[in-house]
Amino acid sequence: MKHRSGQTGRTLNRHAGILLLGMLLPLNLGLEVARAQANSTSPAAKVHRKVLLMVQPEYPDVLKNGHFEGQVRLQATVTPGGSVSKVEIKGGNPMLSQYASQAVMRWKYAPGTVQTVEDVVFNFNANDR
């Protein structure tokens, strides 16, 4: 049986199969990369570490009295030994973020087998302190 294009049904089926394979192969590779990343020992593999020493951030009176309040979100990179090697500010008031970041750099976590990235959230409220 010939189609309008002049190709037989077998030829069309072969082309459709190649086209389908061409579309699925990149999807499969993407899944393998995602799976490899999730199983790796990189910071992307989420392992929560227990905080052994938690230092509260300074909240200067001038900011407290001025009612500079809000939430600060950070990510702390923790070495296998439990020390914080880097803090990245993910959101919040920049004036409060610097104090939160300085405090988390002094935190100590439980030792682990790999470096991890831990989420930290502080709520600065002038009425609480």
C-alpha positions, 0 to 999 in steps of 0.5 A: 500500500502506498501513501500520498507521499509515495512511501510504503507503510513499512517505511513510514513505520520505520521513520516513526520508530526512529523519530520516537527513539530520537525523542525518548533518548534525550528524556532517558538521558535526562532521567539518568543524570537526575538519578545520578545527581540524587544518588551522588555525594554532592551537596545536591544529595539532601542529608540533614545534619544535627546542629551541635552548637547553635549561635543566635544572631546579634539583633542590634538595638537600633534595628530592634527599636526601628522595628526592622523585622522579618525572616532571613533564609540561608543555606549553610555549606557544612564540611564532613567535620561539621564546620560551616565553610560558607553561608549563602543568603537566600532571602530576607532583609539585607540588614538582618541577613548579615547578622544571621550569616555571621551567626551561622558561620559559628555553628557546629554540626554533627560530623558526617561522611560528606559535605552537605548544604543545610537550610537555616531560617531566622525570624527577627521580631522586635517584640520577642527579644 
